[in-house]
Amino acid sequence: MSRFSHLFCFLSLCAAVHAEEARPRAREAGVVIGTLPVGKLNAITDVPGVLVGQVTLRDGKNLNTGITAIRPHAGNLFEERVPAAIHVGNGFGKLVGVTQVAELGELETPIVLTGTLSVWRAADALTTWMIEQPGMEKVRSINPVVGETNDGQLSDIRARPIEPKHVFEALNNAKSGPVEEGTVGAGTGTVCFDFKGGIGTSSRVITSGDKTWTVGVLVQSNYGGQLTIAGVPVWKTLEKASKESGDGSIMMIVATDAPLDARLLDRLARRALVGLARTGSVMSNGSGDYVIAFSTAAECRRKREAKVHQVAEVSNETMTPLFQAAAEATEEAILNSLFRATTIEGHRRTARALPIKPVLEQLKAAETLK
């Protein structure tokens, strides 16, 4: 390759990086969802203990996929489990591990997200990673939790490129702090409202008496519908926006440090669907719409060998602000997945990034822009 070619590639890479950095999150652009305050990072990692790791696989047009891993805490989740619930809005999807979570009300592994046909490879790798942890030598049963959306429009999904090393890397490198959004990890090849979808996150902070709790949400957006932003039906006038309710899927992960048992977490998970609906989804026939909710509260942890669990939980009457937090954070996380995503020329089509300028012009005309 000539020196000129090297320079051209370098400049192209710099331009791509600059374009990625230039795309703001929704709130940075003045789109404020709801009334509750956000956490420090406005991310799922605002919930104490939560770690996120991502691996992105991109190679030309044919490979645009990846892994996003969510760890409720840094310890061994099999030995110190967290209460959890899974709520199914529309079940056209492949969510490994759902029945045991429904039966026992707890997570014993991290959550891994990927593309549809790589679910079982990711589940096998997650199982391997778990049984290789210290102290797991005698374990004979593991319930890996792996969700998906179909990234077959932008990636050669039949190639099933996910390998154990990708899952291991996402899990081992999971960290607190800012979460990368848009065309990354399990959101690399997703499409949302016929624009480029991806990974998005948001959080809300609520105060109840002398207690302060955080609700954080992470989404993998890959669904259809009539795009609505902050209550404004931008689909009506936005060029190339979908005018119909389309198929597709979304994974929504809801984390909180409020002390909730599985029953209350199921109630909380349902409110994520409120945020989903506000963006213009009707959860169509061909859509897999799943919410996985868990609590990181220390007083809710479940030691594997304990015969009795002393579990604190908030009252039913205390749940309403948490419901609002889940709805608002889900809606904003979805918008962040769209705002931060970049155009991808993929396996079967090109997915164009959401055109932010005309969106903001519509919101300003509707007097909803802050």
GIKAMO-V344259 format. One line per field, one symbol per residue. phi: phi as a letter, one per 30 degrees, with the letter a starting at -180 (. if undefined). psi: psi as a letter, one per 30 degrees, with the letter a starting at -180 (. if undefined). A space follows every 50 residues. Layout:
BEGIN
phi: ???
psi: ???
END
This chain:
BEGIN
phi: .ddddedddddddddddddddddddedddjcccibddcdechbddddejd bbbbbccbaiddbbalbbcbcdaddddddbdcdabbccdbcdabcdjddd dddciacbbdcbcadedceddddddddddddcdeicdcdbbbcdcbcabd cddcbddddhddcedddeddddcebdjecdbidahdcdccbbhicdclcb babbcbbbiccbbccbbbbccabckcebbhicddddbdeiddcbdcdkbb cbcccacddbddddddddeddddddedddjdchdeccccbbccbcceedc dbdddddbcccdaddedddeddedddddddeddddddddddcebccdcac cddeddedddddddddhcdd
psi: kleeeeeeeeeeeeeeeeeeffjlleeffgjkkafkkllefhlfffkkfk kkkkkkjkjbefjiaakkkkkflfajfefilkklkkkjekgiajjkgeee eeefhlkgllkkkalefgeeeeeeeeeeeefflkggfgkgkkikjklllj gfefkifffifkleeeeeeeefgklaakkklbilbfgeglkkhglkaakl lllkklkjbgkklkkkkkljkhlaajkkkhfkiffefkkgkkgljllalk kkkkklgkjkaeeeeeeeeefefeeeeffgkgilegkjjkkjklkgkeff kjkefkfkkjkklllefffeeeeeeeeeeeeeeeeeeeefllkkjaeflk jkkkjeefeeeeeeeghfk.
END
